[in-house]
Amino acid sequence: MRVLLVLLSLSVLGLGCAAHVPTAQTRFARDYGCPVEQTTYQFLGDGHYHVSGCDKQAEYTCMTEGQMVTETTCIRESGPATP
């Protein structure tokens, strides 16, 4: 039972980190009108992501608010002005 709880905890922690990636890509897609499928990302560490696509690139800082993994906010830190 203890092993099951440890595994479950680790999987939830992993989801917290992974949840930022689609959020950063989705935010980039919305900011620049670029389909998510045409974007790529690089994890820079500590909630920072470099996202590029459609001949544009930007960096985002993502953080999880509250207790739910789904409450993730990404803020554009650098990149071209949005249209």
DSSP file (Angstrom, degrees, kcal/mol; ACC not computed):
  #  RESIDUE AA STRUCTURE BP1 BP2  ACC     N-H-->O    O-->H-N    N-H-->O    O-->H-N    TCO  KAPPA ALPHA  PHI   PSI    X-CA   Y-CA   Z-CA
    1    1 A M     >        0   0    0      0, 0.0     4,-2.0     0, 0.0     5,-0.2   0.000 360.0 360.0 360.0 -41.8    0.0    0.0    0.0
    2    2 A R  H  >  +     0   0    0      1,-0.2     4,-2.1     2,-0.2     5,-0.2   0.895 360.0  52.2 -63.6 -39.7    2.8    2.4    0.8
    3    3 A V  H  > S+     0   0    0      1,-0.2     4,-2.6     2,-0.2    -1,-0.2   0.904 107.4  52.9 -62.8 -41.0    4.5    1.7   -2.5
    4    4 A L  H  > S+     0   0    0      1,-0.2     4,-2.5     2,-0.2    -1,-0.2   0.908 108.9  49.2 -61.2 -42.8    1.2    2.5   -4.3
    5    5 A L  H  X S+     0   0    0     -4,-2.0     4,-2.4     2,-0.2    -1,-0.2   0.890 111.0  49.9 -64.7 -39.5    0.9    5.9   -2.5
    6    6 A V  H  X S+     0   0    0     -4,-2.1     4,-2.4     2,-0.2    -2,-0.2   0.932 112.2  47.3 -64.2 -45.7    4.5    6.8   -3.4
    7    7 A L  H  X S+     0   0    0     -4,-2.6     4,-2.2     1,-0.2    -2,-0.2   0.904 112.3  49.8 -62.6 -41.6    4.0    5.9   -7.1
    8    8 A L  H  X S+     0   0    0     -4,-2.5     4,-2.0    -5,-0.2    -1,-0.2   0.917 110.7  50.0 -63.6 -43.1    0.7    7.8   -7.1
    9    9 A S  H  X S+     0   0    0     -4,-2.4     4,-2.3     1,-0.2    -2,-0.2   0.912 110.7  49.6 -61.3 -43.8    2.5   10.9   -5.6
   10   10 A L  H  X S+     0   0    0     -4,-2.4     4,-2.2     1,-0.2    -1,-0.2   0.886 109.6  51.2 -64.5 -38.7    5.3   10.7   -8.1
   11   11 A S  H  X S+     0   0    0     -4,-2.2     4,-1.9     2,-0.2    -1,-0.2   0.888 110.1  49.3 -68.0 -36.9    2.9   10.5  -11.0
   12   12 A V  H  X S+     0   0    0     -4,-2.0     4,-1.7     2,-0.2    -2,-0.2   0.912 110.5  50.4 -67.0 -42.0    0.9   13.6   -9.8
   13   13 A L  H  X S+     0   0    0     -4,-2.3     4,-1.3     1,-0.2    -2,-0.2   0.899 109.6  51.6 -61.8 -39.8    4.2   15.5   -9.4
   14   14 A G  H  X S+     0   0    0     -4,-2.2     4,-2.3     1,-0.2    -1,-0.2   0.876 106.3  54.0 -64.0 -37.8    5.2   14.6  -12.9
   15   15 A L  H  X S+     0   0    0     -4,-1.9     4,-2.2     1,-0.2    -1,-0.2   0.857 101.3  60.3 -65.2 -33.9    1.9   15.8  -14.2
   16   16 A G  H  X S+     0   0    0     -4,-1.7     4,-0.5     2,-0.2    -1,-0.2   0.907 110.5  39.9 -60.5 -41.9    2.4   19.2  -12.6
   17   17 A C  H >X S+     0   0    0     -4,-1.3     3,-0.9     1,-0.2     4,-0.5   0.914 116.6  49.4 -72.0 -43.7    5.6   19.7  -14.6
   18   18 A A  H >< S+     0   0    0     -4,-2.3     3,-0.8     1,-0.2    -2,-0.2   0.785  98.2  69.2 -67.8 -27.1    4.1   18.3  -17.8
   19   19 A A  H 3X S+     0   0    0     -4,-2.2     4,-1.1     1,-0.2    -1,-0.2   0.787  91.5  60.9 -64.3 -27.0    1.0   20.4  -17.5
   20   20 A H  H <X S+     0   0    0     -3,-0.9     4,-3.0    -4,-0.5     5,-0.2   0.831  92.5  66.6 -68.9 -32.3    2.9   23.6  -18.3
   21   21 A V  H <X S+     0   0    0     -3,-0.8     4,-2.5    -4,-0.5     5,-0.2   0.958 104.5  39.1 -60.6 -56.3    4.1   22.4  -21.7
   22   22 A P  H  > S+     0   0    0      0, 0.0     4,-2.9     0, 0.0    -1,-0.2   0.864 116.0  54.6 -63.4 -30.5    0.7   22.4  -23.5
   23   23 A T  H  X S+     0   0    0     -4,-1.1     4,-2.6     2,-0.2    -2,-0.2   0.927 109.5  45.9 -66.3 -43.6   -0.3   25.5  -21.6
   24   24 A A  H  X S+     0   0    0     -4,-3.0     4,-2.4     2,-0.2    -1,-0.2   0.917 116.2  45.9 -63.4 -43.1    2.8   27.4  -22.9
   25   25 A Q  H  X S+     0   0    0     -4,-2.5     4,-2.7    -5,-0.2    -2,-0.2   0.908 113.4  49.2 -66.6 -41.3    2.3   26.1  -26.4
   26   26 A T  H  X S+     0   0    0     -4,-2.9     4,-2.4    -5,-0.2    -2,-0.2   0.906 111.5  49.2 -64.1 -41.7   -1.4   26.9  -26.3
   27   27 A R  H  X S+     0   0    0     -4,-2.6     4,-3.0     2,-0.2    -2,-0.2   0.920 111.8  48.8 -63.4 -43.8   -0.7   30.4  -25.0
   28   28 A F  H  X S+     0   0    0     -4,-2.4     4,-2.6     2,-0.2     6,-0.3   0.935 110.8  50.9 -59.5 -47.1    1.9   30.9  -27.8
   29   29 A A  H  X>S+     0   0    0     -4,-2.7     4,-1.2     1,-0.2     5,-1.0   0.903 114.3  43.6 -59.0 -42.6   -0.6   29.7  -30.4
   30   30 A R  H  <5S+     0   0    0     -4,-2.4    -1,-0.2     2,-0.2    -2,-0.2   0.908 113.9  50.5 -69.3 -42.2   -3.2   32.1  -29.1
   31   31 A D  H  <5S+     0   0    0     -4,-3.0    -2,-0.2     1,-0.2    -1,-0.2   0.882 125.7  24.5 -62.7 -39.0   -0.7   35.0  -28.8
   32   32 A Y  H  <5S-     0   0    0     -4,-2.6    -1,-0.2    -5,-0.2    -2,-0.2   0.340 101.0-116.8-115.0   5.9    0.6   34.6  -32.4
   33   33 A G  T  <5 +     0   0    0     -4,-1.2    -3,-0.2     1,-0.2    -4,-0.1   0.859  66.7 142.8  62.6  34.9   -2.2   32.9  -34.3
   34   34 A C      < -     0   0    0     -5,-1.0    -1,-0.2    -6,-0.3    -2,-0.2  -0.932  57.3-111.4-111.1 126.8    0.0   29.9  -34.9
   35   35 A P    >   -     0   0    0      0, 0.0     3,-2.2     0, 0.0     4,-0.1  -0.301  22.4-127.3 -57.7 136.9   -1.5   26.4  -34.8
   36   36 A V  G >  S+     0   0    0      1,-0.3     3,-2.0     2,-0.2    -8,-0.0   0.846 108.7  64.0 -53.6 -36.5   -0.3   24.4  -31.8
   37   37 A E  G 3  S+     0   0    0      1,-0.3    -1,-0.3    16,-0.0    -3,-0.0   0.708 100.1  53.1 -62.7 -19.8    0.7   21.5  -34.2
   38   38 A Q  G <  S+     0   0    0     -3,-2.2    16,-0.5     2,-0.0     2,-0.3   0.253  95.9  90.3 -99.5  11.6    3.3   23.9  -35.7
   39   39 A T  E <   -A   53   0A   0     -3,-2.0     2,-0.3    14,-0.2    14,-0.2  -0.762  51.6-169.4-108.5 154.9    4.9   24.8  -32.5
   40   40 A T  E     -A   52   0A   0     12,-2.5    12,-2.5    -2,-0.3     2,-0.3  -0.926   8.5-157.6-132.3 160.4    7.9   23.3  -30.6
   41   41 A Y  E     -A   51   0A   0     -2,-0.3     2,-0.4    10,-0.2    10,-0.2  -0.939  11.1-156.5-137.9 160.2    9.1   24.0  -27.1
   42   42 A Q  E     -A   50   0A   0      8,-2.1     8,-2.6    -2,-0.3     2,-0.5  -0.987  22.6-131.8-135.7 127.0   12.2   23.6  -25.0
   43   43 A F  E     -A   49   0A   0     -2,-0.4     6,-0.2     6,-0.2     3,-0.1  -0.681  20.9-176.1 -78.1 124.0   12.1   23.4  -21.2
   44   44 A L  E     -     0   0A   0      4,-3.0     5,-0.2    -2,-0.5    -1,-0.1   0.508  46.9 -99.8 -99.2  -7.8   14.6   25.9  -19.7
   45   45 A G  E >  S+A   48   0A   0      3,-0.8     3,-1.6     0, 0.0    -1,-0.2  -0.051  94.1  47.5 105.0 152.1   14.1   24.9  -16.1
   46   46 A D  T 3  S-     0   0    0      1,-0.3     3,-0.1    -3,-0.1    16,-0.0   0.840 133.2 -48.6  52.1  43.9   12.1   26.3  -13.1
   47   47 A G  T 3  S+     0   0    0      1,-0.2    15,-3.4    14,-0.1     2,-0.4   0.564 106.1 129.6  79.4   8.5    8.9   26.8  -15.0
   48   48 A H  E <   -AB  45  61A   0     -3,-1.6    -4,-3.0    13,-0.2    -3,-0.8  -0.823  32.6-177.8-102.4 136.3   10.5   28.6  -18.0
   49   49 A Y  E     -AB  43  60A   0     11,-2.8    11,-2.8    -2,-0.4     2,-0.6  -0.985  22.0-148.4-133.9 141.6    9.8   27.5  -21.6
   50   50 A H  E     -AB  42  59A   0     -8,-2.6    -8,-2.1    -2,-0.4     2,-0.4  -0.957  24.9-174.2-104.4 121.6   11.0   28.6  -25.0
   51   51 A V  E     +AB  41  58A   0      7,-3.0     7,-2.6    -2,-0.6     2,-0.3  -0.950   4.7 176.4-120.7 137.7    8.3   28.1  -27.6
   52   52 A S  E     +AB  40  57A   0    -12,-2.5   -12,-2.5    -2,-0.4     5,-0.2  -0.966  13.7 126.2-139.4 157.2    8.7   28.7  -31.3
   53   53 A G  E >   +AB  39  56A   0      3,-2.4     3,-1.6    -2,-0.3   -14,-0.2  -0.799  59.3  36.4 165.8 156.4    6.6   28.3  -34.5
   54   54 A C  T 3  S-     0   0    0    -16,-0.5     3,-0.1     1,-0.3   -15,-0.1   0.862 129.2 -58.6  52.1  41.4    5.4   30.1  -37.5
   55   55 A D  T 3  S+     0   0    0      1,-0.2     2,-0.3     0, 0.0    -1,-0.3   0.735 119.4 100.1  62.0  25.7    8.7   32.0  -37.8
   56   56 A K  E <   -B   53   0A   0     -3,-1.6    -3,-2.4     2,-0.0     2,-0.3  -0.919  49.0-169.2-132.8 161.5    8.2   33.5  -34.3
   57   57 A Q  E     +B   52   0A   0     -2,-0.3     2,-0.3    -5,-0.2    -5,-0.2  -0.993   8.1 168.9-150.2 151.2    9.6   32.6  -30.8
   58   58 A A  E     -B   51   0A   0     -7,-2.6    -7,-3.0    -2,-0.3     2,-0.4  -0.982  26.7-126.1-155.9 160.4    8.9   33.6  -27.3
   59   59 A E  E     -BC  50  78A   0     19,-1.7    18,-3.4    -2,-0.3    19,-1.4  -0.936  25.0-168.3-115.3 140.2    9.7   32.7  -23.7
   60   60 A Y  E     -BC  49  76A   0    -11,-2.8   -11,-2.8    -2,-0.4     2,-0.5  -0.936  16.7-147.7-126.6 146.7    7.1   32.0  -21.1
   61   61 A T  E     -BC  48  75A   0     14,-2.4    14,-2.8    -2,-0.3     2,-0.4  -0.978  23.1-165.1-110.8 124.8    7.1   31.5  -17.3
   62   62 A C  E     + C   0  74A   0    -15,-3.4     2,-0.3    -2,-0.5    12,-0.2  -0.890   9.9 176.8-114.9 140.9    4.5   29.1  -16.1
   63   63 A M  E     - C   0  73A   0     10,-2.6    10,-2.9    -2,-0.4     2,-0.5  -0.994  26.8-127.4-141.5 148.5    3.2   28.6  -12.6
   64   64 A T  E     - C   0  72A   0     -2,-0.3     2,-0.4     8,-0.2     8,-0.2  -0.830  24.9-156.3 -95.9 128.3    0.6   26.4  -11.0
   65   65 A E        -     0   0    0      6,-3.3     3,-0.4    -2,-0.5     6,-0.2  -0.835  53.6  -9.7-105.1 141.9   -1.9   28.3   -8.8
   66   66 A G  S    S-     0   0    0     -2,-0.4    -2,-0.0     1,-0.2     5,-0.0  -0.285 104.5 -53.8  73.0-157.8   -3.8   26.7   -6.0
   67   67 A Q  S    S+     0   0    0      3,-0.0     2,-0.4    -2,-0.0    -1,-0.2   0.621 107.3  88.5 -95.3 -16.9   -4.0   23.0   -5.4
   68   68 A M    >   -     0   0    0     -3,-0.4     3,-1.5     1,-0.1    -3,-0.2  -0.696  66.5-144.8 -94.4 135.8   -5.1   21.8   -8.9
   69   69 A V  T 3  S+     0   0    0     -2,-0.4    -1,-0.1     1,-0.3    -4,-0.1   0.802  99.6  64.7 -62.2 -29.8   -2.6   21.0  -11.6
   70   70 A T  T 3  S+     0   0    0      1,-0.2     2,-1.2    -6,-0.1    -1,-0.3   0.577  80.5  83.2 -74.3  -7.9   -5.1   22.3  -14.2
   71   71 A E    <   +     0   0    0     -3,-1.5    -6,-3.3    -6,-0.2     2,-0.4  -0.442  63.2 146.8 -93.3  61.3   -4.8   25.9  -12.7
   72   72 A T  E     -C   64   0A   0     -2,-1.2     2,-0.4    -8,-0.2    -8,-0.2  -0.830  29.3-166.1-103.7 135.0   -1.6   26.7  -14.6
   73   73 A T  E     -C   63   0A   0    -10,-2.9   -10,-2.6    -2,-0.4     2,-0.4  -0.965   1.6-163.1-119.4 134.2   -0.9   30.2  -15.9
   74   74 A C  E     -C   62   0A   0     -2,-0.4     2,-0.5   -12,-0.2   -12,-0.2  -0.975   3.6-163.2-119.3 131.7    1.8   31.1  -18.4
   75   75 A I  E     -C   61   0A   0    -14,-2.8   -14,-2.4    -2,-0.4     2,-0.4  -0.946  22.9-122.5-115.3 129.5    3.1   34.7  -18.8
   76   76 A R  E     +C   60   0A   0     -2,-0.5   -16,-0.3   -16,-0.2     3,-0.1  -0.570  28.7 178.4 -71.7 125.6    5.1   35.7  -21.9
   77   77 A E  E     +     0   0A   0    -18,-3.4     2,-0.3    -2,-0.4   -17,-0.2   0.743  65.0   0.3 -98.5 -31.6    8.4   37.1  -20.8
   78   78 A S  E    S+C   59   0A   0    -19,-1.4   -19,-1.7     2,-0.0    -1,-0.3  -0.984  78.5  95.6-154.5 160.6    9.9   37.9  -24.2
   79   79 A G  S    S-     0   0    0     -2,-0.3   -21,-0.2   -21,-0.2     3,-0.1  -0.717  71.2 -46.0 139.6 171.3    9.0   37.7  -27.9
   80   80 A P  S    S-     0   0    0      0, 0.0    -2,-0.0     0, 0.0   -24,-0.0  -0.251  71.5 -85.9 -66.8 157.8    7.7   39.9  -30.6
   81   81 A A        -     0   0    0      1,-0.1    -3,-0.0     2,-0.1     0, 0.0  -0.312  49.8-109.3 -59.9 145.6    4.6   42.0  -30.0
   82   82 A T              0   0    0      1,-0.1   -50,-0.1    -3,-0.1    -1,-0.1  -0.487 360.0 360.0 -78.6 150.6    1.4   40.2  -30.6
   83   83 A P              0   0    0      0, 0.0    -1,-0.1     0, 0.0   -51,-0.1   0.504 360.0 360.0 -65.2 360.0   -0.8   41.1  -33.6
